[in-house]
Amino acid sequence: MIKSELIDEIALKQTQLSIKDIELSVKTILTQMVETLEKSERIEIRGFGSFSLHYRPARKGRNPKTGEPVVLPEKYVPHFKPGKELRERVNIGGGYTRTK
Amino acid sequence: MALTKAAIANGLYNELGLNKREAKEMVESFFEEIRLGLEKGEQVKLSGFGNFDLHDKQERPGRNPKTGKEIPISARRVVTFRPGQKLRTRIESYARTNKRK
């Protein structure tokens, strides 16, 4: 499923908003999420999951083309931890056995 | 302060002028449709943000960390998030512009 399909799915299930409004809403939601992480703040959606930043210290790497050593600076990477409901629903959907 | 569904709905109300109920329902549908896609076994790709991928894991041996007793971890399907290039680039620069807490 890609963004345009997500927008269509949302549109199918409601009648109040135009497709344009839904497109704008999805765009606005994602922008808010990106800007929150950019500020190094968490996103917490119950039943879905949480997003936070994980720190990665500087490390030595190599330029794969030349083999030359380079220092890769410290950085943060976005991290997602699925919530309980999402974990359970995805697991059942796959026809896999649930642990408890 | 963490971003929550209420805060996102508030953003839709302020920025797009959706009424409070529409905004709340929109946020609810947004996350629910992603969950439904994943539940059906579909990968969900949101350009500019990232991909939610599914992985099938086989059963593997595990241990109860409290008792040390061996118990198998059952086969399962799990969700992972892979941030897109655009999101990663925007986040990476955080370390350079802000000091670690």
Backbone of each chain as ProteinMPNN parsed JSONL, in Angstrom:
{"seq_chain_A": "MIKSELIDEIALKQTQLSIKDIELSVKTILTQMVETLEKSERIEIRGFGSFSLHYRPARKGRNPKTGEPVVLPEKYVPHFKPGKELRERVNIGGGYTRTK", "coords_chain_A": {"N_chain_A": [[0.851, -1.198, 0.0], [0.599, 2.154, -0.913], [1.002, 5.734, -0.394], [-1.066, 7.095, -1.875], [-2.95, 5.094, -2.12], [-3.593, 4.632, 0.498], [-4.863, 7.028, 1.067], [-7.097, 6.761, -0.625], [-8.354, 4.567, 0.608], [-9.057, 5.649, 3.093], [-10.843, 7.573, 2.198], [-12.907, 6.019, 1.111], [-14.232, 5.108, 3.338], [-15.604, 7.139, 4.552], [-17.756, 10.052, 4.462], [-17.83, 12.763, 4.772], [-15.632, 14.386, 4.109], [-13.816, 15.815, 1.337], [-11.797, 14.274, -1.244], [-9.585, 15.801, -1.644], [-9.346, 17.183, 0.786], [-8.715, 15.012, 2.389], [-6.299, 14.19, 1.32], [-4.732, 16.437, 1.943], [-4.887, 16.291, 4.704], [-3.547, 13.871, 5.307], [-1.03, 14.53, 4.423], [-0.465, 16.64, 6.161], [-0.508, 15.318, 8.629], [1.722, 13.602, 8.368], [3.729, 15.512, 8.068], [3.662, 16.745, 10.58], [4.54, 14.608, 12.102], [7.153, 14.184, 11.133], [8.31, 16.657, 11.793], [8.163, 16.588, 14.555], [9.93, 14.491, 15.25], [12.215, 15.632, 14.265], [12.641, 17.613, 16.106], [13.566, 16.088, 18.043], [11.673, 14.898, 19.624], [9.329, 12.51, 20.957], [6.911, 10.307, 19.322], [3.815, 9.138, 20.177], [1.502, 6.765, 19.713], [-1.212, 5.228, 20.808], [-1.815, 1.756, 20.615], [-0.834, 1.633, 18.127], [1.945, 2.397, 17.913], [5.232, 3.624, 18.891], [7.444, 6.291, 18.024], [10.835, 7.166, 18.127], [14.079, 8.691, 18.638], [17.193, 7.149, 18.041], [20.507, 7.125, 19.241], [23.539, 7.161, 17.471], [26.855, 6.586, 17.865], [29.87, 8.257, 16.66], [31.777, 6.627, 14.122], [34.383, 4.627, 12.624], [34.641, 4.255, 9.184], [34.736, 2.992, 5.814], [35.429, 4.216, 2.588], [33.696, 2.649, 0.187], [34.439, 2.462, -2.473], [37.114, 3.39, -2.83], [38.363, 2.327, -0.656], [39.433, 3.826, 1.245], [39.928, 4.969, 4.599], [37.345, 6.56, 6.512], [35.92, 8.934, 8.787], [32.88, 8.512, 10.225], [30.454, 10.702, 11.284], [28.821, 11.194, 14.508], [25.333, 10.4, 14.903], [21.708, 10.587, 14.761], [19.103, 8.199, 14.499], [15.827, 7.452, 13.233], [13.522, 5.507, 15.146], [11.163, 2.867, 15.38], [8.777, 1.466, 17.499], [6.581, -1.067, 17.521], [3.203, -1.001, 18.718], [1.185, -2.815, 21.146], [-1.375, -3.657, 20.143], [-1.031, -3.457, 17.347], [1.093, -5.26, 16.97], [-0.135, -7.667, 17.722], [-2.304, -7.847, 15.936], [-1.082, -7.966, 13.417], [0.326, -10.3, 13.598], [-1.648, -12.278, 13.905], [-2.992, -11.921, 11.512], [-1.164, -12.977, 9.776], [-1.505, -15.613, 10.061], [-0.049, -16.871, 11.894], [0.855, -18.475, 14.955], [-0.248, -17.184, 18.044], [1.532, -16.098, 20.931], [0.48, -15.774, 23.547]], "CA_chain_A": [[0.0, 0.0, 0.0], [1.342, 3.406, -0.952], [0.264, 6.865, 0.183], [-2.303, 7.39, -2.609], [-3.91, 4.018, -1.801], [-4.021, 4.905, 1.876], [-5.823, 8.134, 0.944], [-8.328, 6.182, -1.193], [-8.997, 3.719, 1.624], [-9.685, 6.54, 4.08], [-11.969, 8.221, 1.514], [-13.984, 5.04, 0.94], [-14.929, 4.81, 4.579], [-16.271, 8.282, 5.153], [-18.509, 10.822, 3.468], [-17.859, 14.205, 5.052], [-14.52, 15.152, 3.56], [-13.447, 15.59, -0.057], [-10.518, 13.578, -1.401], [-8.568, 16.851, -1.495], [-9.181, 17.388, 2.233], [-8.052, 13.837, 2.959], [-4.896, 14.291, 0.882], [-4.09, 17.473, 2.755], [-4.81, 15.804, 6.076], [-2.48, 12.871, 5.39], [0.212, 15.285, 4.277], [-0.267, 17.404, 7.399], [-0.175, 14.366, 9.702], [3.109, 13.163, 8.183], [4.608, 16.654, 8.357], [3.735, 16.885, 12.041], [5.357, 13.513, 12.629], [8.553, 14.455, 10.792], [8.786, 17.822, 12.567], [8.309, 16.164, 15.95], [11.184, 13.746, 15.354], [13.282, 16.594, 14.016], [12.866, 18.31, 17.373], [14.008, 15.043, 18.958], [10.593, 14.504, 20.521], [8.728, 11.211, 20.641], [5.533, 10.215, 18.835], [3.216, 8.005, 20.884], [0.149, 6.482, 19.24], [-1.63, 4.003, 21.499], [-2.36, 0.712, 19.754], [-0.088, 1.626, 16.87], [3.35, 2.282, 18.283], [5.899, 4.889, 19.191], [8.649, 6.628, 17.261], [11.791, 7.967, 18.89], [15.38, 8.716, 17.982], [18.282, 6.403, 18.666], [21.806, 7.748, 19.016], [24.614, 6.319, 16.925], [28.125, 7.305, 18.027], [30.741, 8.351, 15.486], [32.542, 5.396, 13.924], [35.255, 4.637, 11.452], [34.149, 3.454, 8.076], [35.602, 3.049, 4.644], [34.829, 4.5, 1.291], [33.682, 1.333, -0.459], [35.072, 2.514, -3.799], [38.562, 3.553, -2.767], [38.912, 1.61, 0.489], [40.026, 4.812, 2.143], [39.183, 5.103, 5.861], [36.691, 7.848, 6.765], [35.236, 8.992, 10.066], [31.459, 8.815, 10.084], [30.111, 11.452, 12.491], [27.689, 10.726, 15.312], [24.048, 10.772, 14.316], [20.493, 9.997, 15.304], [18.264, 7.525, 13.502], [14.468, 7.236, 13.72], [13.232, 4.143, 15.554], [9.739, 2.598, 15.612], [8.456, 0.29, 18.312], [5.155, -1.329, 17.318], [2.388, -1.143, 19.918], [0.657, -4.156, 21.418], [-2.469, -3.998, 19.232], [-0.464, -3.664, 16.012], [1.861, -6.522, 17.006], [-1.051, -8.808, 17.764], [-3.112, -7.929, 14.715], [-0.222, -8.367, 12.304], [0.714, -11.686, 13.816], [-2.817, -13.11, 13.619], [-3.231, -11.791, 10.08], [-0.219, -13.828, 9.066], [-1.84, -16.999, 10.306], [0.942, -17.429, 12.799], [0.285, -18.679, 16.285], [0.019, -16.154, 19.046], [2.183, -16.69, 22.088], [-0.411, -15.832, 24.712]], "C_chain_A": [[0.884, 1.245, 0.0], [0.422, 4.544, -0.517], [-1.069, 7.125, -0.526], [-3.376, 6.336, -2.328], [-4.455, 4.174, -0.389], [-5.093, 5.996, 1.869], [-7.159, 7.617, 0.396], [-9.088, 5.354, -0.162], [-9.721, 4.572, 2.667], [-10.949, 7.152, 3.461], [-13.178, 7.295, 1.4], [-14.855, 4.895, 2.177], [-15.565, 6.015, 5.243], [-16.881, 9.16, 4.063], [-18.379, 12.336, 3.642], [-16.798, 14.982, 4.293], [-14.244, 14.807, 2.106], [-12.1, 14.876, -0.104], [-9.358, 14.563, -1.197], [-8.268, 17.102, -0.009], [-8.425, 16.231, 2.872], [-6.573, 13.835, 2.589], [-4.13, 15.274, 1.739], [-3.906, 17.009, 4.19], [-3.657, 14.826, 6.246], [-1.118, 13.562, 5.317], [0.549, 16.029, 5.581], [0.12, 16.488, 8.566], [1.294, 13.96, 9.59], [4.097, 14.294, 8.468], [4.764, 16.844, 9.865], [4.639, 15.819, 12.645], [6.84, 13.768, 12.368], [9.097, 15.603, 11.649], [8.976, 17.485, 14.046], [9.637, 15.435, 16.148], [12.381, 14.67, 15.148], [13.636, 17.387, 15.266], [13.364, 17.341, 18.442], [12.942, 14.674, 19.982], [9.989, 13.19, 20.045], [7.343, 11.358, 20.021], [4.95, 8.988, 19.525], [1.76, 7.824, 20.471], [-0.291, 5.153, 19.853], [-2.246, 3.017, 20.521], [-1.664, 0.639, 18.406], [1.399, 1.451, 17.163], [3.95, 3.629, 18.607], [7.145, 5.037, 18.337], [9.544, 7.45, 18.162], [13.106, 7.973, 18.125], [16.373, 7.871, 18.755], [19.607, 7.034, 18.252], [22.794, 6.737, 18.439], [25.927, 7.091, 17.055], [28.93, 7.343, 16.722], [31.512, 7.036, 15.344], [33.422, 5.534, 12.695], [34.654, 3.746, 10.389], [35.138, 3.529, 6.945], [34.801, 3.469, 3.431], [34.861, 3.195, 0.505], [34.362, 1.323, -1.824], [36.587, 2.51, -3.697], [39.194, 2.78, -1.623], [39.532, 2.545, 1.518], [39.236, 4.934, 3.447], [38.578, 6.502, 6.001], [36.028, 7.791, 8.138], [33.782, 9.38, 9.807], [31.008, 9.491, 11.375], [28.944, 10.831, 13.25], [26.385, 11.156, 14.658], [22.891, 10.169, 15.103], [19.737, 9.317, 14.184], [16.863, 7.316, 14.086], [14.257, 5.759, 14.057], [11.743, 3.986, 15.821], [9.579, 1.35, 16.46], [6.962, 0.043, 18.172], [4.428, -1.499, 18.652], [1.761, -2.521, 19.996], [-0.42, -4.561, 20.398], [-1.936, -4.293, 17.825], [0.29, -5.0, 15.951], [0.934, -7.718, 16.934], [-1.829, -8.96, 16.471], [-2.299, -8.414, 13.524], [0.114, -9.848, 12.401], [-0.444, -12.635, 13.507], [-3.103, -13.1, 12.121], [-2.347, -12.715, 9.271], [-0.504, -15.305, 9.263], [-0.842, -17.688, 11.221], [0.323, -17.572, 14.188], [0.681, -17.556, 17.224], [0.632, -16.809, 20.258], [1.229, -16.826, 23.266], [-1.743, -15.198, 24.387]], "O_chain_A": [[1.8, 1.369, 0.812], [-0.774, 4.348, -0.301], [-2.086, 7.35, 0.13], [-4.567, 6.647, -2.302], [-5.621, 3.887, -0.119], [-6.098, 5.9, 2.573], [-8.223, 7.988, 0.892], [-10.313, 5.43, -0.072], [-10.842, 4.264, 3.072], [-11.99, 7.24, 4.112], [-14.32, 7.721, 1.568], [-16.047, 4.6, 2.088], [-16.021, 5.923, 6.383], [-16.553, 9.02, 2.885], [-18.772, 13.101, 2.761], [-17.037, 16.117, 3.879], [-14.412, 13.662, 1.685], [-11.354, 14.875, 0.876], [-8.308, 14.214, -0.658], [-7.112, 17.218, 0.398], [-7.607, 16.426, 3.771], [-5.709, 13.527, 3.41], [-3.025, 14.99, 2.203], [-2.888, 17.301, 4.819], [-2.883, 14.925, 7.199], [-0.189, 13.223, 6.049], [1.695, 16.037, 6.032], [0.969, 16.838, 9.385], [2.026, 13.97, 10.58], [5.166, 14.067, 9.035], [5.867, 17.076, 10.359], [5.403, 16.085, 13.574], [7.677, 13.596, 13.254], [10.211, 15.526, 12.166], [9.855, 18.041, 14.705], [10.377, 15.72, 17.09], [13.425, 14.505, 15.779], [14.785, 17.782, 15.46], [13.559, 17.719, 19.597], [13.257, 14.197, 21.072], [10.123, 12.812, 18.881], [6.686, 12.388, 20.17], [5.537, 7.908, 19.461], [0.896, 8.623, 20.831], [0.195, 4.09, 19.467], [-3.089, 3.382, 19.701], [-1.875, -0.298, 17.636], [2.027, 0.488, 16.722], [3.261, 4.649, 18.598], [7.805, 4.062, 17.978], [9.072, 8.33, 18.881], [13.227, 7.33, 17.082], [16.384, 7.881, 19.986], [19.808, 7.42, 17.1], [22.858, 5.591, 18.885], [26.095, 8.136, 16.426], [28.691, 6.556, 15.805], [31.857, 6.408, 16.345], [33.238, 6.417, 11.857], [34.217, 2.628, 10.662], [36.239, 4.06, 7.093], [33.634, 3.109, 3.282], [35.938, 2.688, 0.189], [34.814, 0.272, -2.28], [37.267, 1.74, -4.375], [40.41, 2.587, -1.6], [40.083, 2.106, 2.528], [38.007, 4.996, 3.416], [39.21, 7.5, 5.655], [35.624, 6.722, 8.594], [33.496, 10.437, 9.245], [31.161, 8.917, 12.454], [28.178, 10.041, 12.697], [26.34, 12.157, 13.943], [23.089, 9.345, 15.996], [19.728, 9.796, 13.05], [16.717, 7.039, 15.276], [14.744, 4.874, 13.354], [11.123, 4.866, 16.419], [10.17, 0.309, 16.174], [6.155, 0.844, 18.646], [4.973, -2.069, 19.597], [1.8, -3.294, 19.039], [-0.384, -5.666, 19.857], [-2.345, -5.267, 17.193], [0.138, -5.767, 15.0], [1.178, -8.664, 16.186], [-1.996, -10.07, 15.965], [-2.793, -9.195, 12.711], [0.176, -10.552, 11.393], [-0.233, -13.689, 12.907], [-3.417, -14.135, 11.533], [-2.738, -13.182, 8.201], [0.181, -16.154, 8.695], [-0.795, -18.915, 11.313], [-0.622, -16.863, 14.535], [1.804, -17.054, 17.189], [0.299, -17.948, 20.587], [1.176, -17.874, 23.91], [-2.629, -15.15, 25.241]]}, "seq_chain_B": "MALTKAAIANGLYNELGLNKREAKEMVESFFEEIRLGLEKGEQVKLSGFGNFDLHDKQERPGRNPKTGKEIPISARRVVTFRPGQKLRTRIESYARTNKRK", "coords_chain_B": {"N_chain_B": [[7.459, 17.276, 25.018], [5.517, 14.554, 23.996], [4.281, 13.697, 20.719], [0.903, 13.096, 20.24], [-2.208, 11.371, 19.384], [-4.232, 13.193, 19.934], [-2.864, 15.632, 19.785], [-2.102, 15.625, 17.111], [-4.598, 15.7, 15.871], [-5.423, 18.185, 16.711], [-3.637, 19.743, 15.264], [-4.653, 19.354, 12.675], [-7.058, 20.623, 12.918], [-6.26, 23.266, 13.477], [-4.585, 23.869, 11.247], [-5.891, 23.067, 8.887], [-8.51, 23.546, 9.272], [-10.413, 21.567, 9.761], [-13.274, 20.34, 11.517], [-13.443, 19.597, 15.059], [-14.361, 16.96, 15.474], [-14.173, 15.777, 12.918], [-11.414, 15.969, 12.594], [-10.442, 14.339, 14.628], [-11.475, 11.856, 13.822], [-10.183, 11.555, 11.392], [-7.477, 11.247, 12.112], [-7.668, 8.892, 13.526], [-8.55, 7.136, 11.453], [-6.362, 7.266, 9.735], [-4.235, 5.923, 11.103], [-5.517, 3.516, 11.541], [-6.012, 2.516, 8.923], [-3.431, 2.025, 8.051], [-2.739, 0.026, 9.843], [-4.635, -1.916, 9.043], [-3.77, -2.499, 6.444], [-1.263, -3.656, 6.974], [-2.085, -5.778, 8.492], [-3.356, -7.288, 6.577], [-1.195, -8.271, 5.397], [0.246, -6.637, 3.774], [2.939, -4.552, 2.71], [3.528, -1.224, 3.813], [4.021, 1.782, 2.278], [5.17, 4.982, 2.716], [5.888, 7.711, 1.077], [8.574, 9.962, 1.572], [8.472, 9.631, 4.229], [8.651, 6.835, 5.327], [8.947, 3.18, 5.226], [6.742, 0.626, 6.279], [7.5, -2.528, 7.027], [7.02, -6.112, 6.732], [8.02, -9.001, 8.47], [8.561, -12.457, 8.49], [9.156, -14.577, 11.079], [10.915, -17.463, 12.095], [10.301, -20.137, 14.44], [12.29, -20.0, 17.368], [14.864, -20.864, 19.778], [14.438, -19.711, 23.12], [14.668, -17.99, 26.288], [13.464, -17.75, 29.552], [14.067, -14.826, 31.102], [13.982, -14.398, 33.824], [13.825, -16.874, 35.218], [15.6, -18.403, 33.843], [14.881, -20.584, 32.49], [14.558, -22.649, 29.616], [12.563, -21.811, 26.849], [10.658, -22.18, 23.883], [10.508, -19.596, 21.387], [7.782, -18.708, 19.661], [6.949, -19.062, 16.12], [6.436, -16.11, 14.23], [4.909, -13.141, 12.836], [6.301, -10.023, 12.259], [6.361, -6.383, 12.508], [8.418, -3.97, 10.994], [9.969, -0.746, 10.875], [11.254, 1.155, 8.324], [12.976, 3.957, 7.974], [12.66, 6.526, 5.497], [14.948, 7.918, 3.027], [14.765, 10.709, 2.999], [13.656, 11.377, 5.499], [15.626, 10.279, 7.19], [17.871, 11.85, 6.526], [17.005, 14.354, 7.406], [16.835, 13.913, 10.148], [19.394, 13.065, 10.891], [20.97, 15.353, 10.839], [20.349, 16.489, 13.16], [22.074, 15.762, 15.245], [24.264, 17.233, 14.67], [23.476, 19.866, 14.923], [22.496, 20.126, 17.441], [23.358, 19.631, 20.84], [24.043, 16.57, 22.523], [21.696, 15.247, 24.863]], "CA_chain_B": [[6.134, 16.614, 25.018], [5.364, 13.618, 22.874], [3.16, 13.917, 19.799], [-0.142, 12.089, 20.446], [-3.321, 11.499, 18.448], [-4.936, 14.445, 20.243], [-2.066, 16.748, 19.274], [-2.167, 15.592, 15.648], [-5.946, 16.17, 15.525], [-5.377, 19.627, 16.94], [-2.927, 20.307, 14.124], [-5.562, 19.352, 11.52], [-8.05, 21.659, 13.241], [-5.603, 24.572, 13.33], [-3.98, 24.152, 9.937], [-6.787, 22.822, 7.753], [-9.86, 23.959, 9.617], [-11.368, 20.483, 9.985], [-13.829, 20.498, 12.852], [-12.768, 18.724, 16.027], [-14.761, 15.572, 15.287], [-13.541, 15.324, 11.664], [-9.972, 15.859, 12.818], [-10.215, 13.159, 15.463], [-11.756, 10.676, 13.007], [-9.141, 11.46, 10.365], [-6.268, 10.691, 12.738], [-8.018, 7.5, 13.828], [-8.541, 6.371, 10.193], [-4.997, 7.223, 9.206], [-3.48, 4.828, 11.726], [-6.25, 2.261, 11.363], [-5.816, 2.006, 7.569], [-2.074, 1.456, 7.995], [-2.831, -1.26, 10.557], [-5.379, -2.866, 8.206], [-2.879, -2.899, 5.35], [-0.258, -4.572, 7.524], [-2.815, -6.973, 8.935], [-3.606, -8.072, 5.361], [0.086, -8.771, 4.924], [0.833, -5.713, 2.806], [3.916, -3.555, 3.127], [2.957, 0.114, 3.662], [5.108, 2.7, 1.91], [4.766, 6.382, 2.747], [7.047, 8.417, 0.542], [8.965, 11.12, 2.381], [8.495, 9.234, 5.63], [9.339, 5.554, 5.43], [8.169, 1.986, 4.921], [6.458, -0.372, 7.308], [7.733, -3.83, 6.397], [6.649, -7.295, 7.512], [8.997, -10.094, 8.44], [8.129, -13.709, 9.111], [10.242, -15.173, 11.861], [10.711, -18.862, 12.456], [10.442, -20.421, 15.863], [13.694, -20.092, 17.788], [14.944, -21.109, 21.218], [14.565, -18.531, 23.975], [14.873, -18.271, 27.698], [12.818, -16.842, 30.492], [15.2, -14.141, 31.73], [13.875, -14.47, 35.291], [14.089, -18.202, 35.756], [16.654, -19.043, 33.075], [14.327, -21.783, 31.879], [14.46, -22.563, 28.162], [11.246, -21.946, 26.247], [10.746, -21.769, 22.48], [9.795, -18.392, 20.949], [7.01, -19.236, 18.532], [7.024, -18.387, 14.826], [5.554, -14.939, 14.247], [5.111, -12.084, 11.841], [6.561, -8.759, 12.96], [6.435, -5.147, 11.719], [9.565, -3.1, 11.23], [9.871, 0.523, 10.169], [12.501, 1.58, 7.705], [12.811, 5.374, 7.618], [13.086, 6.882, 4.151], [16.156, 8.731, 2.921], [14.464, 12.104, 3.333], [13.509, 11.462, 6.957], [16.937, 10.019, 7.801], [18.733, 13.02, 6.341], [16.534, 15.44, 8.265], [17.113, 13.555, 11.536], [20.84, 12.979, 11.09], [21.552, 16.668, 11.075], [20.03, 16.879, 14.535], [23.263, 15.57, 16.081], [25.247, 18.27, 14.371], [23.004, 21.195, 15.314], [22.133, 20.136, 18.854], [24.203, 18.785, 21.675], [23.378, 15.437, 23.163], [21.146, 15.507, 26.201]], "C_chain_B": [[5.97, 15.752, 23.777], [4.163, 13.995, 22.015], [2.166, 12.761, 19.966], [-1.231, 12.275, 19.391], [-4.059, 12.825, 18.661], [-4.192, 15.646, 19.664], [-2.107, 16.794, 17.75], [-3.528, 16.131, 15.186], [-6.021, 17.69, 15.677], [-4.688, 20.358, 15.79], [-3.822, 20.381, 12.894], [-6.635, 20.427, 11.684], [-7.456, 23.048, 12.995], [-5.171, 24.879, 11.9], [-4.942, 24.003, 8.778], [-8.222, 23.239, 8.028], [-10.876, 22.831, 9.654], [-12.01, 20.735, 11.346], [-13.253, 19.427, 13.765], [-13.09, 17.249, 15.798], [-14.128, 14.995, 14.017], [-12.049, 15.062, 11.871], [-9.647, 14.593, 13.603], [-10.407, 11.89, 14.636], [-10.688, 10.468, 11.938], [-7.883, 10.801, 10.93], [-6.484, 9.205, 13.033], [-7.934, 6.651, 12.551], [-7.141, 6.22, 9.634], [-4.239, 6.024, 9.79], [-4.185, 3.485, 11.536], [-6.03, 1.682, 9.956], [-4.408, 1.432, 7.393], [-2.082, 0.084, 8.679], [-3.536, -2.31, 9.701], [-4.527, -3.386, 7.058], [-1.882, -3.94, 5.836], [-0.894, -5.891, 7.942], [-3.096, -7.903, 7.752], [-2.312, -8.641, 4.781], [0.741, -7.883, 3.89], [1.885, -4.814, 3.456], [3.251, -2.176, 2.939], [4.094, 1.106, 3.429], [4.602, 4.132, 1.867], [5.946, 7.237, 2.321], [7.309, 9.681, 1.347], [9.037, 10.783, 3.857], [9.245, 7.914, 5.802], [8.416, 4.401, 5.109], [7.943, 1.146, 6.17], [6.525, -1.724, 6.621], [7.289, -4.959, 7.319], [7.738, -8.349, 7.387], [8.414, -11.315, 9.123], [9.317, -14.346, 9.799], [9.907, -16.616, 12.183], [10.809, -19.024, 13.97], [11.93, -20.523, 16.212], [13.736, -20.31, 19.298], [15.089, -19.802, 21.986], [14.67, -18.968, 25.408], [14.052, -17.305, 28.511], [13.934, -16.148, 31.27], [15.157, -14.209, 33.256], [14.332, -15.811, 35.826], [15.232, -18.914, 35.04], [16.179, -20.305, 32.372], [14.209, -21.605, 30.357], [13.031, -22.737, 27.695], [11.332, -21.492, 24.795], [9.979, -20.468, 22.24], [9.094, -18.779, 19.654], [7.238, -18.432, 17.253], [6.055, -17.218, 14.835], [5.861, -13.992, 13.097], [5.268, -10.766, 12.591], [6.64, -7.581, 11.986], [7.749, -4.446, 12.026], [9.344, -1.82, 10.43], [11.23, 0.861, 9.606], [12.331, 3.03, 7.258], [13.327, 5.647, 6.216], [14.313, 7.787, 4.189], [15.915, 10.161, 3.394], [14.354, 12.298, 4.843], [14.864, 11.276, 7.636], [17.846, 11.224, 7.699], [18.315, 14.15, 7.276], [16.861, 15.182, 9.729], [18.61, 13.564, 11.836], [21.45, 14.307, 11.475], [21.28, 17.152, 12.493], [21.267, 16.801, 15.423], [24.281, 16.679, 15.863], [24.788, 19.641, 14.86], [22.67, 21.284, 16.799], [23.079, 19.24, 19.631], [23.364, 17.678, 22.268], [22.856, 15.813, 24.53], [21.825, 14.613, 27.22]], "O_chain_B": [[6.252, 16.181, 22.658], [3.17, 14.534, 22.503], [2.539, 11.593, 19.849], [-1.185, 13.219, 18.602], [-4.458, 13.49, 17.704], [-4.806, 16.564, 19.12], [-2.143, 17.874, 17.161], [-3.606, 16.913, 14.239], [-6.621, 18.379, 14.852], [-5.101, 21.448, 15.394], [-3.766, 21.358, 12.147], [-7.06, 21.054, 10.714], [-8.09, 23.898, 12.371], [-5.361, 25.989, 11.402], [-4.834, 24.726, 7.787], [-9.05, 23.279, 7.118], [-12.078, 23.087, 9.588], [-11.365, 21.285, 12.238], [-12.646, 18.464, 13.297], [-12.215, 16.39, 15.909], [-13.613, 13.876, 14.023], [-11.502, 14.07, 11.39], [-8.702, 13.872, 13.284], [-9.609, 10.957, 14.73], [-10.335, 9.333, 11.619], [-7.3, 9.914, 10.307], [-5.599, 8.377, 12.816], [-7.328, 5.58, 12.554], [-6.781, 5.162, 9.119], [-3.674, 5.216, 9.052], [-3.538, 2.448, 11.389], [-5.876, 0.469, 9.817], [-4.222, 0.459, 6.663], [-1.515, -0.883, 8.171], [-3.095, -3.458, 9.634], [-4.56, -4.574, 6.74], [-1.679, -4.972, 5.195], [-0.32, -6.966, 7.77], [-3.081, -9.126, 7.887], [-2.33, -9.391, 3.806], [1.675, -8.301, 3.205], [1.735, -4.378, 4.597], [2.485, -1.993, 1.992], [4.997, 1.254, 4.252], [3.714, 4.461, 1.081], [6.881, 7.463, 3.09], [6.38, 10.38, 1.75], [9.59, 11.545, 4.65], [10.344, 7.885, 6.356], [7.251, 4.601, 4.763], [8.835, 0.982, 7.002], [5.715, -2.032, 5.747], [7.193, -4.783, 8.533], [8.302, -8.551, 6.312], [7.841, -11.217, 10.208], [10.347, -14.618, 9.181], [8.766, -16.949, 12.502], [11.33, -18.161, 14.675], [12.722, -21.065, 15.443], [12.785, -19.991, 20.011], [15.788, -18.891, 21.542], [14.752, -20.158, 25.712], [13.966, -16.128, 28.16], [14.667, -16.799, 32.015], [16.194, -14.09, 33.908], [15.124, -15.882, 36.765], [15.773, -19.898, 35.545], [16.965, -21.009, 31.739], [13.811, -20.543, 29.877], [12.355, -23.687, 28.087], [12.015, -20.511, 24.502], [8.916, -20.261, 22.825], [9.742, -19.136, 18.67], [7.663, -17.277, 17.296], [4.963, -17.326, 15.392], [6.925, -14.044, 12.48], [4.457, -10.437, 13.457], [6.941, -7.752, 10.804], [8.146, -4.341, 13.187], [8.623, -1.815, 9.432], [12.234, 0.855, 10.319], [11.631, 3.307, 6.285], [14.325, 5.061, 5.794], [14.669, 8.343, 5.228], [16.742, 10.748, 4.092], [14.888, 13.259, 5.397], [15.212, 12.024, 8.549], [18.518, 11.586, 8.666], [19.161, 14.821, 7.867], [17.136, 16.121, 10.476], [19.038, 14.013, 12.899], [22.334, 14.379, 12.328], [21.901, 18.103, 12.966], [21.485, 17.676, 16.262], [25.057, 17.018, 16.757], [25.62, 20.491, 15.178], [22.571, 22.379, 17.354], [23.539, 18.216, 19.128], [22.161, 17.817, 22.486], [23.474, 16.586, 25.262], [21.505, 14.676, 28.408]]}, "name": "protein", "num_of_chains": 2, "seq": "MIKSELIDEIALKQTQLSIKDIELSVKTILTQMVETLEKSERIEIRGFGSFSLHYRPARKGRNPKTGEPVVLPEKYVPHFKPGKELRERVNIGGGYTRTKMALTKAAIANGLYNELGLNKREAKEMVESFFEEIRLGLEKGEQVKLSGFGNFDLHDKQERPGRNPKTGKEIPISARRVVTFRPGQKLRTRIESYARTNKRK"}
